[in-house]
Amino acid sequence: MCPGSARTARSTTLPEPATINVPVELSHYEINSQWQTLNFVLEGRETVAPYMPGGFTASKFANMAELVTNLRYAAGVELAVIHEYLAAAYSLRVVGVPAAAQDDVDAAGIEIMRITYGEDAAYSRSQMTVLRALDPAGFVPALGVASAVPATEPGRFNPVVPRAATPEAIQAFIDIEKPSIGVDGLYSRVLVTLEDLGSDEMRHTIRSVIADGESHFENIQFHSGMAQSTRPT
């Protein structure tokens, strides 16, 4: 058979027809024709309305020394919260859970561990990045673990108590992640102070921490019922 005949033979072999039993998804044509109607993702969130940058009404720190002190404290808070989250995650029962609750318990544990390893550790690194940028020559890593974390009432603090994932412990996690309250309120003060004393890169770093904290708040709220569907060990 000559080369031309081989090509002709191969061209008559058609691929298998596509199955209609596929997950619901946009086709290439739909994406190209409707991309302007898709929602944008800004600051880690899907936006379905006109974007309005968030504003902050937090008060600024008095000077660089106060800013640095609070950044170091914020890094210690993240390290302390890691201890509390790990204690809660490992308290969840992995055996003897009713079948109807098993998936919920697994999802709650995975979410707590994701926040712990994927986010809170990164936040501590973010504070150190800003601290180093503020004082490259005198930078000392902030490795101290906070003994207390901001409470929901301004000016008040709660002691760090690693404990099982009880309803009270889960509510404490919700409070610490609540937007504009708890540690998020501390970051708001850091951000507005950096408007005068920091760079665009520093402000972006802290904005990212604040945006992720809001996501943590929503996720922990959602999974709180799952975590409470079984008793800790």
Backbone as CSV, one residue per row, in Angstrom:
resi,resn,N_x,N_y,N_z,CA_x,CA_y,CA_z,C_x,C_y,C_z
1,MET,0.859,-1.190,0.000,0.000,0.000,0.000,0.893,1.237,0.000
2,CYS,0.590,2.148,-0.883,1.393,3.373,-0.978,1.076,4.284,0.195
3,PRO,1.997,5.248,0.513,1.770,6.150,1.642,0.446,6.872,1.564
4,GLY,0.058,7.319,0.363,-1.192,8.056,0.229,-2.385,7.207,0.611
5,SER,-2.339,5.909,0.246,-3.444,5.020,0.563,-3.561,4.808,2.056
6,ALA,-2.395,4.733,2.783,-2.409,4.542,4.235,-3.059,5.729,4.919
7,ARG,-2.714,6.921,4.455,-3.308,8.114,5.053,-4.809,8.129,4.822
8,THR,-5.226,7.692,3.623,-6.647,7.664,3.305,-7.379,6.676,4.199
9,ALA,-6.751,5.511,4.441,-7.378,4.500,5.275,-7.520,4.998,6.710
10,ARG,-6.476,5.622,7.198,-6.550,6.113,8.572,-7.594,7.199,8.721
11,SER,-7.766,8.045,7.700,-8.695,9.170,7.805,-10.147,8.725,7.844
12,THR,-10.421,7.479,7.415,-11.806,7.008,7.428,-12.203,6.416,8.773
13,THR,-11.227,6.298,9.716,-11.528,5.749,11.042,-11.966,6.881,11.953
14,LEU,-13.228,6.905,12.301,-13.780,7.988,13.104,-13.666,7.682,14.588
15,PRO,-13.475,8.695,15.434,-13.425,8.461,16.874,-14.783,8.048,17.409
16,GLU,-14.772,7.447,18.582,-16.013,7.040,19.216,-16.861,8.272,19.519
17,PRO,-18.164,8.184,19.317,-19.016,9.335,19.623,-18.993,9.646,21.112
18,ALA,-19.096,10.924,21.450,-19.082,11.349,22.847,-20.333,10.853,23.552
19,THR,-20.177,10.475,24.811,-21.333,10.039,25.587,-22.099,11.248,26.103
20,ILE,-23.380,11.089,26.270,-24.182,12.203,26.776,-24.223,12.198,28.306
21,ASN,-23.723,11.122,28.925,-23.754,11.013,30.383,-22.475,11.617,30.975
22,VAL,-22.341,12.920,30.851,-21.170,13.628,31.375,-21.633,14.644,32.409
23,PRO,-20.737,15.036,33.348,-21.123,16.052,34.340,-21.514,17.356,33.657
24,VAL,-22.350,18.114,34.329,-22.764,19.405,33.783,-21.559,20.342,33.792
25,GLU,-21.168,20.828,32.666,-20.040,21.744,32.561,-20.184,22.582,31.306
26,LEU,-19.496,23.721,31.300,-19.550,24.603,30.137,-18.717,24.015,29.005
27,SER,-19.257,24.064,27.786,-18.490,23.642,26.627,-17.573,24.784,26.195
28,HIS,-16.640,24.465,25.321,-15.739,25.508,24.832,-16.519,26.646,24.176
29,TYR,-17.541,26.298,23.441,-18.340,27.331,22.778,-19.024,28.230,23.801
30,GLU,-19.581,27.601,24.845,-20.269,28.399,25.874,-19.300,29.322,26.598
31,ILE,-18.106,28.817,26.890,-17.114,29.665,27.567,-16.750,30.857,26.698
32,ASN,-16.518,30.605,25.409,-16.120,31.685,24.510,-17.234,32.696,24.281
33,SER,-18.471,32.226,24.292,-19.580,33.130,23.984,-20.155,33.812,25.216
34,GLN,-19.911,33.223,26.413,-20.549,33.756,27.619,-19.544,34.155,28.709
35,TRP,-18.258,34.290,28.352,-17.264,34.554,29.387,-17.537,35.869,30.119
36,GLN,-18.213,36.818,29.435,-18.470,38.100,30.083,-19.531,37.999,31.183
37,THR,-20.272,36.900,31.201,-21.296,36.742,32.239,-20.798,35.931,33.427
38,LEU,-19.572,35.372,33.340,-19.032,34.588,34.447,-18.619,35.517,35.589
39,ASN,-18.698,35.024,36.802,-18.361,35.823,37.974,-16.846,35.933,38.132
40,PHE,-16.405,37.102,38.554,-14.993,37.314,38.810,-14.648,36.835,40.217
41,VAL,-13.404,36.432,40.411,-12.913,36.074,41.735,-11.898,37.131,42.143
42,LEU,-12.244,37.908,43.155,-11.380,38.964,43.665,-11.195,38.767,45.154
43,GLU,-9.937,38.906,45.609,-9.608,38.717,47.022,-10.086,37.359,47.522
44,GLY,-9.979,36.349,46.626,-10.334,34.991,47.008,-11.815,34.710,47.066
45,ARG,-12.650,35.630,46.536,-14.088,35.441,46.619,-14.731,35.628,45.249
46,GLU,-15.751,34.786,44.973,-16.507,34.928,43.740,-17.433,36.133,43.874
47,THR,-17.316,37.060,42.946,-18.053,38.313,43.029,-19.214,38.302,42.045
48,VAL,-20.433,38.449,42.551,-21.623,38.434,41.710,-22.228,39.831,41.563
49,ALA,-21.633,40.812,42.211,-22.130,42.189,42.146,-20.954,43.105,41.828
50,PRO,-21.218,44.346,41.500,-20.104,45.275,41.257,-19.130,45.288,42.428
51,TYR,-17.840,45.242,42.125,-16.827,45.142,43.164,-16.678,46.465,43.903
52,MET,-16.707,46.359,45.227,-16.487,47.529,46.078,-15.363,47.192,47.048
53,PRO,-14.208,47.849,46.928,-13.109,47.551,47.849,-13.546,47.754,49.294
54,GLY,-13.137,46.843,50.149,-13.491,46.961,51.555,-12.776,48.110,52.222
55,GLY,-13.439,48.772,53.132,-12.840,49.877,53.863,-12.557,49.481,55.303
56,PHE,-11.645,50.211,55.939,-11.276,49.919,57.307,-11.399,51.196,58.128
57,THR,-11.991,51.050,59.279,-12.151,52.190,60.172,-11.286,52.013,61.420
58,ALA,-10.370,51.056,61.375,-9.525,50.786,62.536,-8.594,51.964,62.803
59,SER,-8.218,52.099,64.058,-7.299,53.177,64.436,-5.859,52.736,64.201
60,LYS,-5.016,53.675,63.844,-3.614,53.374,63.561,-2.820,53.250,64.855
61,PHE,-1.755,52.491,64.774,-0.828,52.447,65.894,-0.044,53.755,65.946
62,ALA,0.422,54.092,67.117,1.025,55.408,67.317,2.348,55.574,66.593
63,ASN,3.125,54.518,66.482,4.457,54.649,65.900,4.951,53.290,65.416
64,MET,6.156,53.267,64.863,6.722,52.032,64.322,6.908,50.986,65.409
65,ALA,7.347,51.415,66.591,7.581,50.463,67.678,6.297,49.730,68.050
66,GLU,5.183,50.451,68.120,3.912,49.822,68.466,3.454,48.890,67.349
67,LEU,3.682,49.287,66.102,3.340,48.431,64.968,4.115,47.127,65.033
68,VAL,5.420,47.199,65.264,6.258,46.004,65.313,5.840,45.100,66.469
69,THR,5.558,45.698,67.622,5.125,44.911,68.782,3.866,44.116,68.467
70,ASN,2.915,44.746,67.797,1.649,44.077,67.494,1.791,43.073,66.361
71,LEU,2.693,43.311,65.429,2.959,42.309,64.395,3.567,41.056,65.018
72,ARG,4.474,41.247,65.959,5.079,40.104,66.631,4.032,39.350,67.468
73,TYR,3.140,40.108,68.083,2.060,39.470,68.838,1.138,38.695,67.900
74,ALA,0.812,39.266,66.728,-0.053,38.585,65.755,0.570,37.270,65.304
75,ALA,1.897,37.269,65.099,2.566,36.023,64.724,2.437,34.999,65.839
76,GLY,2.549,35.447,67.091,2.391,34.541,68.225,0.980,34.014,68.348
77,VAL,-0.011,34.834,67.999,-1.409,34.394,68.019,-1.608,33.257,67.017
78,GLU,-1.053,33.401,65.821,-1.208,32.350,64.812,-0.584,31.037,65.303
79,LEU,0.576,31.125,65.946,1.205,29.913,66.473,0.361,29.294,67.582
80,ALA,-0.241,30.142,68.418,-1.088,29.631,69.502,-2.344,28.968,68.957
81,VAL,-2.950,29.581,67.942,-4.173,29.029,67.359,-3.892,27.680,66.695
82,ILE,-2.693,27.522,66.142,-2.319,26.226,65.571,-2.415,25.139,66.636
83,HIS,-1.938,25.429,67.841,-2.022,24.449,68.938,-3.475,24.095,69.232
84,GLU,-4.333,25.114,69.288,-5.739,24.865,69.609,-6.423,24.072,68.495
85,TYR,-6.138,24.425,67.236,-6.761,23.729,66.118,-6.321,22.264,66.069
86,LEU,-5.029,22.022,66.303,-4.546,20.640,66.255,-5.199,19.801,67.351
87,ALA,-5.319,20.360,68.540,-5.970,19.619,69.627,-7.406,19.279,69.258
88,ALA,-8.112,20.227,68.654,-9.502,19.987,68.258,-9.586,18.932,67.161
89,ALA,-8.704,19.023,66.177,-8.745,18.082,65.053,-8.482,16.655,65.516
90,TYR,-7.496,16.478,66.387,-7.148,15.118,66.822,-8.107,14.585,67.871
91,SER,-9.005,15.432,68.373,-10.002,14.941,69.326,-11.207,14.312,68.633
92,LEU,-11.359,14.560,67.339,-12.505,14.012,66.623,-12.372,12.496,66.502
93,ARG,-13.451,11.807,66.724,-13.438,10.359,66.673,-13.283,9.874,65.237
94,VAL,-12.418,8.895,65.045,-12.222,8.316,63.716,-12.801,6.911,63.627
95,VAL,-13.162,6.335,64.754,-13.805,5.013,64.770,-15.031,5.100,65.664
96,GLY,-15.969,4.228,65.403,-17.167,4.186,66.221,-18.124,5.333,65.968
97,VAL,-17.955,6.032,64.843,-18.844,7.136,64.512,-20.046,6.576,63.750
98,PRO,-21.264,7.017,64.070,-22.430,6.562,63.304,-22.211,6.808,61.813
99,ALA,-22.638,5.869,61.006,-22.408,5.956,59.558,-22.950,7.254,58.983
100,ALA,-24.070,7.722,59.482,-24.684,8.939,58.941,-23.840,10.177,59.220
101,ALA,-22.961,10.105,60.246,-22.158,11.270,60.626,-20.711,11.175,60.169
102,GLN,-20.289,10.012,59.661,-18.885,9.794,59.347,-18.342,10.820,58.353
103,ASP,-19.072,11.063,57.272,-18.589,12.007,56.268,-18.469,13.415,56.845
104,ASP,-19.425,13.798,57.681,-19.385,15.125,58.282,-18.182,15.275,59.204
105,VAL,-17.926,14.263,59.995,-16.792,14.314,60.918,-15.481,14.363,60.145
106,ASP,-15.371,13.539,59.116,-14.160,13.548,58.288,-13.950,14.917,57.646
107,ALA,-15.029,15.511,57.122,-14.915,16.815,56.461,-14.498,17.894,57.449
108,ALA,-15.064,17.845,58.667,-14.702,18.829,59.685,-13.230,18.707,60.057
109,GLY,-12.756,17.484,60.242,-11.355,17.287,60.579,-10.425,17.745,59.478
110,ILE,-10.771,17.445,58.249,-9.942,17.856,57.114,-9.886,19.374,57.016
111,GLU,-11.022,20.034,57.235,-11.053,21.492,57.139,-10.200,22.141,58.227
112,ILE,-10.292,21.623,59.440,-9.467,22.176,60.524,-7.979,21.997,60.206
113,MET,-7.611,20.838,59.703,-6.205,20.598,59.375,-5.757,21.453,58.196
114,ARG,-6.655,21.678,57.252,-6.298,22.527,56.106,-5.993,23.937,56.566
115,ILE,-6.841,24.461,57.431,-6.619,25.809,57.949,-5.324,25.860,58.755
116,THR,-5.089,24.818,59.543,-3.911,24.805,60.409,-2.623,24.794,59.614
117,TYR,-2.492,23.820,58.721,-1.231,23.652,58.001,-1.126,24.565,56.778
118,GLY,-2.234,24.769,56.101,-2.176,25.523,54.855,-2.273,27.012,55.026
119,GLU,-2.884,27.486,56.130,-3.151,28.911,56.254,-2.480,29.547,57.467
120,ASP,-2.756,29.041,58.666,-2.230,29.706,59.856,-0.705,29.724,59.869
121,ALA,-0.076,28.632,59.438,1.378,28.630,59.355,1.856,29.669,58.338
122,ALA,1.113,29.824,57.243,1.474,30.825,56.228,1.307,32.236,56.769
123,TYR,0.307,32.439,57.622,0.107,33.770,58.195,1.281,34.176,59.063
124,SER,1.769,33.241,59.872,2.923,33.538,60.705,4.106,33.935,59.840
125,ARG,4.272,33.254,58.720,5.341,33.608,57.789,5.096,34.981,57.176
126,SER,3.831,35.319,56.919,3.512,36.628,56.348,3.922,37.751,57.296
127,GLN,3.639,37.577,58.594,4.034,38.608,59.549,5.548,38.759,59.596
128,MET,6.257,37.650,59.524,7.707,37.722,59.562,8.252,38.405,58.308
129,THR,7.578,38.178,57.184,7.988,38.848,55.952,7.860,40.362,56.095
130,VAL,6.757,40.825,56.668,6.561,42.261,56.870,7.550,42.786,57.903
131,LEU,7.759,42.050,58.987,8.715,42.477,60.007,10.119,42.616,59.433
132,ARG,10.514,41.673,58.617,11.842,41.743,58.002,11.942,42.965,57.078
133,ALA,10.876,43.230,56.327,10.895,44.373,55.413,10.940,45.704,56.173
134,LEU,10.321,45.747,57.343,10.334,46.988,58.135,11.700,47.267,58.737
135,ASP,12.438,46.203,59.074,13.745,46.388,59.715,14.677,45.253,59.301
136,PRO,15.203,45.298,58.072,16.036,44.189,57.582,17.253,43.923,58.454
137,ALA,17.889,44.969,58.924,19.123,44.786,59.684,18.861,44.225,61.079
138,GLY,17.782,44.641,61.710,17.520,44.212,63.078,16.478,43.122,63.210
139,PHE,16.128,42.465,62.104,15.051,41.471,62.143,15.408,40.281,63.016
140,VAL,14.484,39.913,63.893,14.576,38.697,64.711,13.267,37.937,64.526
141,PRO,13.291,36.652,64.144,12.042,35.903,63.931,11.127,35.957,65.148
142,ALA,9.838,36.105,64.895,8.833,36.141,65.969,8.343,34.733,66.208
143,LEU,8.960,34.032,67.143,8.655,32.624,67.390,7.965,32.390,68.730
144,GLY,7.694,33.450,69.470,7.007,33.291,70.737,5.544,32.954,70.528
145,VAL,5.033,32.029,71.335,3.634,31.613,71.241,2.813,32.440,72.221
146,ALA,1.767,33.095,71.721,0.930,33.939,72.571,0.217,33.094,73.626
147,SER,0.075,33.641,74.811,-0.643,32.948,75.883,-2.118,33.319,75.905
148,ALA,-2.493,34.359,75.153,-3.891,34.801,75.082,-4.155,35.353,73.689
149,VAL,-5.402,35.242,73.242,-5.793,35.727,71.909,-6.896,36.766,72.070
150,PRO,-7.060,37.663,71.079,-8.090,38.696,71.191,-9.488,38.100,71.340
151,ALA,-10.274,38.695,72.216,-11.657,38.266,72.424,-12.578,39.088,71.525
152,THR,-13.863,38.765,71.570,-14.821,39.497,70.729,-15.028,40.917,71.226
153,GLU,-14.780,41.175,72.520,-14.916,42.528,73.050,-13.580,43.246,72.920
154,PRO,-13.554,44.441,72.336,-12.301,45.173,72.172,-11.565,45.335,73.500
155,GLY,-10.253,45.096,73.459,-9.441,45.265,74.646,-9.427,44.082,75.589
156,ARG,-10.170,43.031,75.278,-10.204,41.854,76.133,-9.559,40.666,75.427
157,PHE,-9.090,39.702,76.222,-8.350,38.569,75.675,-8.826,37.277,76.332
158,ASN,-8.719,36.192,75.574,-9.048,34.865,76.082,-7.770,34.041,76.181
159,PRO,-7.610,33.259,77.250,-6.408,32.425,77.361,-6.390,31.338,76.298
160,VAL,-5.192,30.965,75.889,-5.038,29.884,74.914,-5.176,28.558,75.653
161,VAL,-6.179,27.764,75.244,-6.450,26.496,75.918,-6.677,25.415,74.863
162,PRO,-5.636,24.675,74.472,-5.858,23.548,73.555,-6.834,22.555,74.176
163,ARG,-7.864,22.200,73.435,-8.920,21.350,73.988,-9.630,20.596,72.866
164,ALA,-10.505,19.699,73.277,-11.266,18.909,72.309,-12.240,19.799,71.554
165,ALA,-12.737,19.268,70.447,-13.644,20.029,69.569,-15.057,20.032,70.144
166,THR,-15.205,20.637,71.295,-16.518,20.796,71.906,-17.244,21.967,71.240
167,PRO,-18.545,22.088,71.439,-19.246,23.255,70.887,-18.634,24.575,71.337
168,GLU,-18.171,24.625,72.594,-17.556,25.852,73.099,-16.243,26.148,72.380
169,ALA,-15.451,25.105,72.117,-14.183,25.306,71.419,-14.422,25.772,69.987
170,ILE,-15.380,25.165,69.301,-15.685,25.561,67.927,-16.172,27.009,67.888
171,GLN,-16.991,27.409,68.861,-17.456,28.791,68.907,-16.283,29.746,69.139
172,ALA,-15.304,29.317,69.928,-14.111,30.146,70.138,-13.352,30.333,68.834
173,PHE,-13.295,29.284,68.007,-12.641,29.405,66.706,-13.398,30.394,65.813
174,ILE,-14.719,30.309,65.847,-15.535,31.226,65.048,-15.293,32.665,65.488
175,ASP,-15.221,32.872,66.790,-15.019,34.228,67.307,-13.658,34.792,66.904
176,ILE,-12.613,33.956,66.973,-11.281,34.460,66.670,-11.140,34.796,65.193
177,GLU,-11.917,34.130,64.323,-11.833,34.376,62.885,-12.860,35.394,62.405
178,LYS,-13.750,35.839,63.289,-14.841,36.717,62.875,-14.298,38.008,62.277
179,PRO,-14.790,38.423,61.092,-14.292,39.642,60.447,-14.428,40.865,61.341
180,SER,-13.362,41.686,61.345,-13.322,42.956,62.073,-13.356,42.769,63.584
181,ILE,-13.294,41.553,64.052,-13.294,41.261,65.483,-12.142,40.294,65.744
182,GLY,-11.709,40.193,66.977,-10.650,39.255,67.308,-9.370,39.599,66.575
183,VAL,-8.689,38.559,66.096,-7.397,38.786,65.453,-7.547,39.560,64.154
184,ASP,-8.678,39.426,63.476,-8.905,40.179,62.244,-8.913,41.684,62.526
185,GLY,-9.464,42.074,63.673,-9.432,43.481,64.040,-8.016,43.982,64.254
186,LEU,-7.151,43.122,64.778,-5.739,43.477,64.949,-5.081,43.709,63.596
187,TYR,-5.367,42.836,62.648,-4.781,43.008,61.318,-5.293,44.281,60.644
188,SER,-6.513,44.656,60.921,-7.041,45.899,60.354,-6.227,47.089,60.831
189,ARG,-5.866,47.086,62.095,-5.037,48.172,62.630,-3.642,48.154,62.007
190,VAL,-3.103,46.959,61.806,-1.800,46.844,61.146,-1.878,47.421,59.738
191,LEU,-2.955,47.077,59.020,-3.085,47.525,57.635,-3.166,49.040,57.527
192,VAL,-4.009,49.674,58.338,-4.146,51.126,58.222,-2.863,51.834,58.655
193,THR,-2.103,51.227,59.563,-0.827,51.824,59.962,0.199,51.727,58.842
194,LEU,0.164,50.618,58.107,1.091,50.443,56.993,0.819,51.414,55.851
195,GLU,-0.350,52.052,55.839,-0.603,53.067,54.828,0.398,54.209,54.950
196,ASP,0.876,54.460,56.156,1.866,55.519,56.368,3.286,54.978,56.489
197,LEU,3.430,53.805,57.087,4.770,53.326,57.439,5.263,52.170,56.580
198,GLY,4.418,51.643,55.700,4.801,50.470,54.921,4.747,50.699,53.424
199,SER,4.972,49.630,52.698,4.979,49.664,51.238,3.725,48.992,50.699
200,ASP,3.533,49.097,49.372,2.392,48.430,48.735,2.463,46.921,48.947
201,GLU,3.666,46.361,48.871,3.816,44.913,49.038,3.434,44.486,50.452
202,MET,3.812,45.271,51.454,3.426,44.946,52.836,1.921,44.993,53.003
203,ARG,1.299,46.023,52.455,-0.158,46.159,52.580,-0.872,45.009,51.880
204,HIS,-0.360,44.605,50.722,-0.966,43.478,50.003,-0.874,42.204,50.834
205,THR,0.254,41.998,51.496,0.429,40.807,52.326,-0.607,40.752,53.435
206,ILE,-0.809,41.868,54.120,-1.768,41.896,55.222,-3.202,41.816,54.703
207,ARG,-3.489,42.438,53.563,-4.841,42.328,52.978,-5.169,40.868,52.665
208,SER,-4.198,40.130,52.180,-4.425,38.717,51.863,-4.748,37.928,53.122
209,VAL,-4.064,38.234,54.215,-4.335,37.555,55.486,-5.762,37.847,55.945
210,ILE,-6.186,39.117,55.819,-7.532,39.497,56.240,-8.582,38.792,55.385
211,ALA,-8.368,38.769,54.064,-9.333,38.128,53.164,-9.441,36.636,53.459
212,ASP,-8.303,35.974,53.721,-8.344,34.547,54.040,-9.019,34.304,55.381
213,GLY,-8.841,35.235,56.328,-9.489,35.090,57.625,-10.997,35.096,57.498
214,GLU,-11.525,35.922,56.594,-12.965,35.935,56.365,-13.434,34.596,55.814
215,SER,-12.624,34.005,54.946,-12.969,32.689,54.399,-12.943,31.632,55.499
216,HIS,-11.956,31.724,56.397,-11.892,30.786,57.522,-13.147,30.883,58.370
217,PHE,-13.571,32.105,58.626,-14.758,32.327,59.453,-15.968,31.618,58.853
218,GLU,-16.173,31.772,57.559,-17.315,31.152,56.900,-17.192,29.627,56.899
219,ASN,-15.979,29.124,56.635,-15.795,27.675,56.576,-15.985,27.024,57.945
220,ILE,-15.444,27.658,58.990,-15.590,27.084,60.326,-17.042,27.118,60.758
221,GLN,-17.740,28.194,60.415,-19.163,28.247,60.726,-19.909,27.095,60.055
222,PHE,-19.591,26.866,58.784,-20.270,25.821,58.020,-19.982,24.444,58.611
223,HIS,-18.717,24.209,58.997,-18.328,22.882,59.468,-18.572,22.691,60.959
224,SER,-18.981,23.743,61.659,-19.157,23.600,63.103,-20.214,22.543,63.429
225,GLY,-21.287,22.517,62.659,-22.317,21.504,62.893,-21.802,20.104,62.631
226,MET,-20.913,19.973,61.648,-20.344,18.656,61.363,-19.491,18.165,62.522
227,ALA,-18.648,19.074,63.044,-17.758,18.678,64.125,-18.526,18.279,65.369
228,GLN,-19.705,18.874,65.557,-20.475,18.605,66.750,-21.420,17.410,66.589
229,SER,-21.407,16.775,65.418,-22.297,15.639,65.190,-21.791,14.372,65.865
230,THR,-20.596,14.447,66.426,-20.073,13.326,67.203,-19.311,13.857,68.387
231,ARG,-19.224,13.099,69.437,-18.501,13.536,70.612,-17.006,13.335,70.419
232,PRO,-16.194,14.245,70.962,-14.752,14.034,70.908,-14.358,12.828,71.767
233,THR,-13.185,12.271,71.487,-12.694,11.189,72.312,-12.127,11.733,73.590
